[in-house]
Amino acid sequence: MSRLRTPVSNKSQQNSFLLSTPIGYFFGQIENGALISLCWQKTKPTEVPEEESEIAQYIRQSLESYFTGKKTTWDFTYLLPGSPEEKKVYTTLMKIPYGHTLTYSEVAMLVNKPRTARWVGHVLSKNPLPIVIPCHRVVRKDKTGEYSAGGPTSKSWLIQWEKQQVSEERTPPSW
């Protein structure tokens, strides 16, 4: 079951951006110079930022570079959300190498909470920064994706995309 996050209405549009990708749209929100939210939507939002701040433009361009295979790490500021335990999960995800995956159980072991794979899945379901915090790199034991804000097809596309980039293929997988 996919969960699409709805962007919070923001009258000051200069601290937000819209990113069009092969798997949908991302509406990004920035506060105090840090990315705080990246909402994934399959259809183009009705409210589109008219102009972007310099930081919004830089973050959007960095994310565009991910989708062209030119960027695999982030050099902009973002807010790592959640409790200390949830932050540990998010930090662990950011250590999963580009183009690789771990299972929910493996992540649970890495954060010293064995037998909590479902809890890891719950934490990932609240991830406000998909792509930046790469929850798409966590799969079930049978290596299928299924759980993702953008749905299983988007998660599979991202995993295939990264693996192709690692193997030097530059053609995006078919949607």
C-alpha positions as CSV (number, residue, x, y, z in Angstrom):
1,M,0.0,0.0,0.0
2,S,1.5,3.3,-1.0
3,R,1.3,6.4,1.2
4,L,1.5,9.7,-0.7
5,R,2.3,12.6,1.5
6,T,0.5,15.9,0.9
7,P,2.5,19.1,1.0
8,V,1.6,21.5,3.7
9,S,0.2,24.7,2.2
10,N,2.7,27.5,2.4
11,K,1.9,31.1,1.4
12,S,5.6,32.0,1.1
13,Q,6.5,29.9,-1.9
14,Q,10.1,31.1,-2.3
15,N,11.2,28.4,0.2
16,S,9.8,25.6,-1.7
17,F,10.4,23.9,-5.0
18,L,8.8,21.3,-7.3
19,L,10.9,18.6,-8.9
20,S,9.6,16.5,-11.8
21,T,11.1,13.0,-12.0
22,P,10.6,9.8,-13.9
23,I,8.6,8.4,-10.9
24,G,6.5,11.4,-10.1
25,Y,6.8,14.8,-8.5
26,F,8.5,15.9,-5.3
27,F,7.4,19.1,-3.5
28,G,10.3,20.3,-1.3
29,Q,10.0,22.6,1.6
30,I,12.9,24.5,3.2
31,E,13.0,26.2,6.6
32,N,15.9,28.1,8.0
33,G,18.1,27.0,5.1
34,A,17.4,23.3,5.6
35,L,15.3,20.8,3.6
36,I,12.5,19.8,6.0
37,S,10.1,17.9,3.7
38,L,10.1,16.2,0.4
39,C,6.6,15.1,-0.5
40,W,6.2,12.5,-3.2
41,Q,3.2,12.8,-5.5
42,K,2.3,10.8,-8.6
43,T,0.5,13.8,-10.2
44,K,1.6,17.4,-10.5
45,P,0.4,19.5,-7.6
46,T,-2.1,22.2,-8.3
47,E,0.0,24.8,-6.3
48,V,3.4,25.2,-7.9
49,P,6.1,27.5,-6.5
50,E,6.3,30.6,-8.7
51,E,9.9,31.4,-7.8
52,E,12.6,29.7,-5.8
53,S,15.1,30.9,-3.3
54,E,18.8,30.2,-4.1
55,I,18.9,27.4,-1.6
56,A,15.6,25.9,-3.0
57,Q,17.1,26.1,-6.5
58,Y,20.4,24.4,-5.3
59,I,18.6,21.6,-3.5
60,R,16.2,21.0,-6.5
61,Q,19.2,20.9,-8.9
62,S,21.1,18.5,-6.6
63,L,18.1,16.1,-6.6
64,E,17.8,16.5,-10.4
65,S,21.4,15.4,-10.6
66,Y,20.5,12.2,-8.7
67,F,18.0,11.4,-11.4
68,T,20.5,11.9,-14.2
69,G,23.1,9.6,-12.4
70,K,25.5,12.4,-11.6
71,K,25.0,12.7,-7.8
72,T,24.9,10.0,-5.2
73,T,25.5,12.0,-2.0
74,W,24.1,15.2,-0.6
75,D,25.9,18.4,0.3
76,F,23.0,20.5,1.4
77,T,21.5,20.9,4.9
78,Y,18.4,18.8,5.8
79,L,16.6,18.2,9.0
80,L,16.9,14.6,10.3
81,P,13.5,14.1,12.0
82,G,12.2,11.8,14.7
83,S,13.2,10.4,18.1
84,P,16.8,9.4,18.8
85,E,16.0,5.8,17.9
86,E,14.3,6.9,14.6
87,K,17.3,9.1,13.8
88,K,19.5,6.1,14.3
89,V,17.5,4.2,11.7
90,Y,17.7,7.2,9.2
91,T,21.4,7.6,9.8
92,T,21.9,3.8,9.2
93,L,20.0,4.1,5.9
94,M,22.3,6.9,4.7
95,K,25.2,4.5,5.1
96,I,23.7,1.9,2.7
97,P,25.9,2.2,-0.4
98,Y,24.3,3.6,-3.5
99,G,23.1,0.8,-5.7
100,H,22.8,-1.7,-2.8
101,T,20.0,-2.8,-0.5
102,L,19.4,-4.2,3.0
103,T,16.4,-6.0,4.4
104,Y,14.3,-4.5,7.2
105,S,15.7,-7.2,9.5
106,E,19.3,-6.3,8.6
107,V,18.6,-2.6,9.4
108,A,17.0,-3.7,12.7
109,M,20.2,-5.6,13.6
110,L,22.4,-2.6,12.6
111,V,20.5,-0.4,15.0
112,N,20.8,-3.0,17.8
113,K,17.1,-3.7,17.8
114,P,16.9,-7.3,16.5
115,R,13.5,-8.7,15.8
116,T,12.0,-5.3,15.1
117,A,11.8,-5.4,11.3
118,R,8.2,-4.2,11.4
119,W,9.2,-1.2,13.6
120,V,11.9,-0.3,11.1
121,G,9.2,-0.4,8.4
122,H,7.0,1.9,10.5
123,V,9.9,4.3,10.9
124,L,10.5,4.3,7.2
125,S,6.8,4.9,6.5
126,K,7.2,8.3,8.2
127,N,10.3,9.3,6.3
128,P,9.7,12.9,5.3
129,L,12.8,13.0,3.0
130,P,12.6,10.1,0.5
131,I,15.6,9.9,-1.8
132,V,17.7,12.0,0.6
133,I,17.1,9.4,3.4
134,P,17.1,6.4,1.0
135,C,14.3,4.2,2.4
136,H,14.0,2.7,-1.1
137,R,17.2,0.8,-0.3
138,V,15.4,-1.3,2.3
139,V,13.6,-4.4,1.1
140,R,11.8,-7.4,2.4
141,K,13.6,-10.7,3.0
142,D,12.4,-12.0,-0.4
143,K,14.2,-8.9,-1.9
144,T,10.9,-7.3,-3.1
145,G,10.2,-3.6,-2.3
146,E,6.5,-3.2,-1.7
147,Y,6.6,-0.6,1.0
148,S,7.4,2.9,-0.2
149,A,5.8,6.4,-0.2
150,G,5.7,6.2,-4.0
151,G,4.5,2.6,-4.1
152,P,6.3,-0.6,-5.1
153,T,6.8,0.3,-8.7
154,S,8.7,3.5,-7.8
155,K,10.8,1.7,-5.2
156,S,11.7,-1.0,-7.8
157,W,12.5,1.7,-10.3
158,L,14.9,3.5,-7.9
159,I,16.7,0.3,-6.9
160,Q,17.1,-0.7,-10.6
161,W,18.2,2.9,-11.5
162,E,20.9,2.9,-8.8
163,K,22.2,-0.6,-9.7
164,Q,22.4,0.5,-13.4
165,Q,24.3,3.6,-12.4
166,V,26.8,1.5,-10.4
167,S,27.3,-0.8,-13.4
168,E,27.8,2.3,-15.7
169,E,24.6,1.8,-17.6
170,R,23.0,5.2,-18.2
171,T,19.6,4.3,-19.5
172,P,16.8,4.6,-16.9
173,P,14.8,1.4,-16.4
174,S,11.4,1.3,-18.2
175,W,8.5,2.5,-16.1
